[in-house]
Amino acid sequence: MTASAPMVMEVLTASPHRRRWSEPEKQRLVAETFEPGMSVSLVARRRGVDPSLLFRWRRRLVGPADPLPVFAPVEVARGEPTPPPAVTPVPTGGGLIEIELAGGLRLRVDQHVDADALRRVLGVLGVLEGPR
């Protein structure tokens, strides 16, 4: 630090009471968070508002940022498990290798497969025991 650079200090003190924000003030602060180059944290720091409060106001005034996920209904069948349908290998001519594993699992890799990665996958599946 040089002698010519002024030293700046800001003293922050907690207010003795809760601050009440009017609806127009909340709307103005929320709108400010959507301006180019602004963020909720930046507006909160500049205006002395807790960021979580600004996020709450945004959700109430604008709605959630992302739509809620939609789930498909699922039915669990009871009884004997049915075998998986037979899969006919599809010829690709691109060097596709199909490895049929126990339990009807099939692993397809192309001619450019990383041998070390394939060993790790087969090891996780319990096909290989120990390093080869």
N, C-alpha and C positions, 0 to 999 in steps of 0.2 A: 504494500500500500504506500503510495507516495504522499508527501506532505500537502500536495495541491488538491488531492481528492477529498472532497468533504465526506464526513462520516454521517450516515443517515441511520436513525434509529426510530422505530415506531413502537410505542408502548400500547399494548392491547389490554384492556381491562374488561372483566365480565360485567354485564349490566346487572343491576340488582333485581330486575324484574323481567318477566317474559315480555317480549315484544309482540304486539298485535299487528298483523298485516291485514290491510283491507283487501277486498276482492280485486279491485283495480290494480293494487300494488302487486298482488300475487300474479295476476295475468301479465303485467308488464315484465316481471322478473322471469316468468316462464317463457314469454316471447323472446326475451333477450338470450335465453339458452339456445334458441334455434338460429340465431344470427350467424352468418359465416365467420369462422374463426373463433367462435365462442364455445364454451363447454359448461356443463353444470358446475363443475368444480371451480372454474374461473369466475363465473358469475357469483357463486356462493362466497368466494374469498373477497371479491370486490365489494359486495353488498352486505357482508356480515351475516350471511344466512347459512345455516347448516346444510350441506349438500343433500342429506337424506330428506330434509324438508322440501327442498326444491324438486327432488325426484317424486315425492308424494304429490305435490301440486301438479306436476306434469302428468302423472298418471290420472289424476282426477279431472284435469282440464282438457287433456288431449287424448287420453286413452293409453293402453299399453303400447310399447314400442313394437313388439312382434305379436302377430296373432297367436292365439292359443292353439296348440297342436290338436289335430283331429285324429281320434283313434278308431280303428276298425273293430267291429264286434268279433269276439273269439269264442268258439265253442270247444270245450274239451270233451273228446269222445272217450267213453269208458269201454273197457272190454279188451279183446285181443288186438294187439297191434297189427296193422296190415303192412305187408312188405312194400317197399318203395317200388314205383313203376320201373320197368326195365328201360334203360336208356340206351339208345343205339348210338354208337360213336359216330361223330360227324367228320368225314374226311375233309381236311382243310388244305392239304398239300403244302402247308407251311412248317412242317417239322413238328407237329403236335404230338406229344407223347402222353398216353393215358395210362395211369397206373391204377390197377384195381386193388383195393385193400380189403382186409377182413371186414365183415359187417356191411358189405355193399358200398363202402366208400370208394369214390373214384377221385383221383387227383390228376388234373390235366396241366401240363406245362409245355411251353414251346421250346424250340431248339436253343434259345438263348438263355435258358434258366441258369441262375447262379447256383453252382453245385453246393456251395457251403450253405446257402439259404435253404435249398431243398433238403439237405441233411438235417438242418435244424427243424424244419417242418415235420419231416418224417420222425425225428426224435420226439417231438412234442406229441405226435399221434401215437407213439409207442411202437412204431414199426421198426425203428433201429434202436439197438441197445448199445449205448456207449459210442465214442467217436470211432469213425472208420477212416 
